[in-house]
Structures are given as structure tokens and as C-alpha cells.
Amino acid sequence: MRASNHLIGLLNFLTFLLSIPILGGGIWLSSRANNTDCMKFLQWPLIVIGVAIMVISLAGFAGACYRNTFLMWFYLWAMFFIIAALIGFVIFAYAVTDKGSGRIVPSRSYSDYYLTDYSGWLEERVSDDSYWRKIGSCIRDSKVCAKMGRNIGGVPESAGSFYLRRLSPIESGCCKPPTECGYVYVNETVWNTEGGIVGSNPDCYSWSNDQEKLCYACNSCKAGVLASLKKSWRKVSVINIVILIILVIVYVVACAAFRNNRRIDNDEAYGETRMTKAHPSRIQF
């Protein structure tokens, strides 16, 4: 009995440790929501799951230490629903970020982003005008475009050097006009139309050299946010999948250990040795 309790306690401690990277992933998404992606609701399910696992693990640990059957039942049932919720979150994260990616631009190291390449619930939410006003304002306040400026040897970055930069999706979509529009580079956030605008992309006419406007109203900016979200969510989901597999294994072992405890408490026969002791043979050698 004592060995089983020690095993259950150890497993709960391991589960507690596993909650830390889940909670860390939610906090990381939260920091990106405030500074980069500007989507301020996606991190909360992950944070709630991480905190729930942490609290439930402590309850299970206490139940194992004090042999409290109620706490052990609570741990097993609650952890079952937490694992189900985590599975649902991982599936949801992959489903809503399944479509869309940047388009390769000839002679450029960065990609251009188009809203038409994305679809589904997340795209509809980002494209909603009332919601986008908040996101656009967040991106502008984060100064992500202002931080793009570079001086090389005291000289502003040249067009050739800029074209070799690997811009983030938001930098590419929100801080410069689409390449197809034919704008001429002046600096990172100032582009002129010396040869006139080419192409029929509405974003070509939405671009402004006003540093408070730039391409924040462009569909390419919305696509950049979606691409950035996809990248962030995929990173977190990979960690969550690994943790989920470990959690399932720990949960199965904990269930087996708890069942073993109940069998011993109920004085059930367990193995041939116990049967021999309970009903010794009349034949003695």
C-alpha cells in the first residue's frame, strides 16, 4: 500500500511539473498578444488548462500522502477532463491554422501575404472590422514597424540590403506595400510611386507613407497577423502534444496504482502468494 501511494505521489509531482511548460506556453502567447500578434484571447484556454493541471496535481499529491480517497477520485476524474480539454485545444489550434502561408517573392528573402490564402473561423474573426480596429491599433502601438529601421555604418539601409532581410509576417504585411504594386524603396517604411502603381490589388491604394497609417488597413496586414498566429500556435502545439502523450501515460499508471490500492484496501486476493497465505495447503512437506 505504501509503495502504491508513493508511486501515485510521484506521478502527481511529475504532472505538476508538466503543467509548468503548458502555463509557460500560455504566458508566451500572452506576451506576443501584447507586443506582436495582438490577439488577446487565444492564450487564455492554455493558461486555464495549465493552472488547472497544477491545482489538480497538488490535490492528487495530497490525496496520496494522506490516503484521502475523495481527493484521489477528484484527481482522476478532473485529470480525465483536463486531458480531453487539452486534446480539444490541440485539435482546434491545428484546425484554425491549417490554411495559408506566405508567397515567395522573386529576388526577395521575405514573403508577401494575401488574405485570400486564408479561410475559416480565425480569418473571419481577424477580418471583422470592429475586431481589426483593435488589432491594428495594437500593432501600431507596439512600434513594430518603427523598429525595422537600420543604419549600416551610419548610412541608412539600402534597397538591396532590405530585400535580403527575412521579415516577420507582420513586418512584411503591415510595414511595407505589397511587392506587386511597384512601389520604389526609400527606406523601410517609406515607399514612392515613381513609376506609378501597377497591379489591381486594393492594398496598393491603401498604402500610406504616413507612419501612423502605413498598411495597417491592408488585407496583407491581416494576412500577416494570421501567419504570425499560425507560427506561434504551431510552436506551442508541438510542446503540448509531447506533454499530452506524457500526461496520458502518467494518467494510465496512476489509474492502475489507485486500483491496486483499492484492491488491497478491500483485502482482495492479489497473486498466488496471497492465495496461498489465505488458504494454506493441508499437505506439508
ChimeraX attribute file (.defattr): number of C-alpha atoms within 10 A of each C-alpha:
attribute: neighborCount
match mode: 1-to-1
recipient: residues
	/A:1	15
	/A:2	11
	/A:3	10
	/A:4	17
	/A:5	21
	/A:6	15
	/A:7	17
	/A:8	27
	/A:9	21
	/A:10	16
	/A:11	23
	/A:12	27
	/A:13	16
	/A:14	15
	/A:15	24
	/A:16	21
	/A:17	14
	/A:18	20
	/A:19	22
	/A:20	16
	/A:21	16
	/A:22	26
	/A:23	23
	/A:24	15
	/A:25	23
	/A:26	22
	/A:27	16
	/A:28	16
	/A:29	27
	/A:30	22
	/A:31	15
	/A:32	18
	/A:33	20
	/A:34	15
	/A:35	16
	/A:36	22
	/A:37	24
	/A:38	23
	/A:39	22
	/A:40	14
	/A:41	10
	/A:42	16
	/A:43	20
	/A:44	15
	/A:45	14
	/A:46	24
	/A:47	22
	/A:48	15
	/A:49	20
	/A:50	23
	/A:51	16
	/A:52	18
	/A:53	26
	/A:54	21
	/A:55	15
	/A:56	23
	/A:57	27
	/A:58	19
	/A:59	19
	/A:60	31
	/A:61	26
	/A:62	16
	/A:63	22
	/A:64	24
	/A:65	14
	/A:66	11
	/A:67	16
	/A:68	14
	/A:69	15
	/A:70	11
	/A:71	19
	/A:72	23
	/A:73	15
	/A:74	15
	/A:75	23
	/A:76	19
	/A:77	12
	/A:78	17
	/A:79	21
	/A:80	14
	/A:81	11
	/A:82	19
	/A:83	18
	/A:84	12
	/A:85	15
	/A:86	21
	/A:87	16
	/A:88	11
	/A:89	17
	/A:90	19
	/A:91	13
	/A:92	12
	/A:93	19
	/A:94	14
	/A:95	13
	/A:96	18
	/A:97	22
	/A:98	14
	/A:99	15
	/A:100	18
	/A:101	22
	/A:102	18
	/A:103	12
	/A:104	12
	/A:105	14
	/A:106	9
	/A:107	9
	/A:108	16
	/A:109	13
	/A:110	21
	/A:111	20
	/A:112	24
	/A:113	28
	/A:114	23
	/A:115	22
	/A:116	11
	/A:117	13
	/A:118	21
	/A:119	15
	/A:120	12
	/A:121	12
	/A:122	15
	/A:123	21
	/A:124	12
	/A:125	12
	/A:126	19
	/A:127	17
	/A:128	10
	/A:129	12
	/A:130	10
	/A:131	13
	/A:132	18
	/A:133	15
	/A:134	14
	/A:135	22
	/A:136	21
	/A:137	14
	/A:138	19
	/A:139	23
	/A:140	20
	/A:141	13
	/A:142	16
	/A:143	14
	/A:144	18
	/A:145	21
	/A:146	14
	/A:147	10
	/A:148	14
	/A:149	13
	/A:150	15
	/A:151	9
	/A:152	9
	/A:153	7
	/A:154	7
	/A:155	8
	/A:156	13
	/A:157	16
	/A:158	15
	/A:159	13
	/A:160	11
	/A:161	10
	/A:162	19
	/A:163	16
	/A:164	12
	/A:165	11
	/A:166	13
	/A:167	17
	/A:168	16
	/A:169	27
	/A:170	26
	/A:171	24
	/A:172	24
	/A:173	29
	/A:174	31
	/A:175	28
	/A:176	26
	/A:177	29
	/A:178	25
	/A:179	17
	/A:180	15
	/A:181	19
	/A:182	18
	/A:183	21
	/A:184	17
	/A:185	19
	/A:186	13
	/A:187	17
	/A:188	21
	/A:189	21
	/A:190	18
	/A:191	18
	/A:192	15
	/A:193	12
	/A:194	10
	/A:195	9
	/A:196	10
	/A:197	16
	/A:198	13
	/A:199	12
	/A:200	10
	/A:201	16
	/A:202	12
	/A:203	21
	/A:204	20
	/A:205	13
	/A:206	15
	/A:207	23
	/A:208	20
	/A:209	15
	/A:210	10
	/A:211	15
	/A:212	13
	/A:213	17
	/A:214	22
	/A:215	29
	/A:216	27
	/A:217	18
	/A:218	25
	/A:219	21
	/A:220	28
	/A:221	30
	/A:222	27
	/A:223	29
	/A:224	27
	/A:225	29
	/A:226	30
	/A:227	26
	/A:228	18
	/A:229	26
	/A:230	19
	/A:231	14
	/A:232	16
	/A:233	20
	/A:234	16
	/A:235	12
	/A:236	20
	/A:237	20
	/A:238	12
	/A:239	13
	/A:240	21
	/A:241	15
	/A:242	10
	/A:243	18
	/A:244	20
	/A:245	13
	/A:246	14
	/A:247	21
	/A:248	14
	/A:249	12
	/A:250	18
	/A:251	21
	/A:252	12
	/A:253	15
	/A:254	24
	/A:255	15
	/A:256	14
	/A:257	20
	/A:258	22
	/A:259	13
	/A:260	17
	/A:261	20
	/A:262	14
	/A:263	14
	/A:264	13
	/A:265	10
	/A:266	9
	/A:267	10
	/A:268	12
	/A:269	13
	/A:270	11
	/A:271	8
	/A:272	9
	/A:273	11
	/A:274	13
	/A:275	12
	/A:276	11
	/A:277	9
	/A:278	10
	/A:279	9
	/A:280	11
	/A:281	8
	/A:282	6
	/A:283	5
	/A:284	5
	/A:285	3
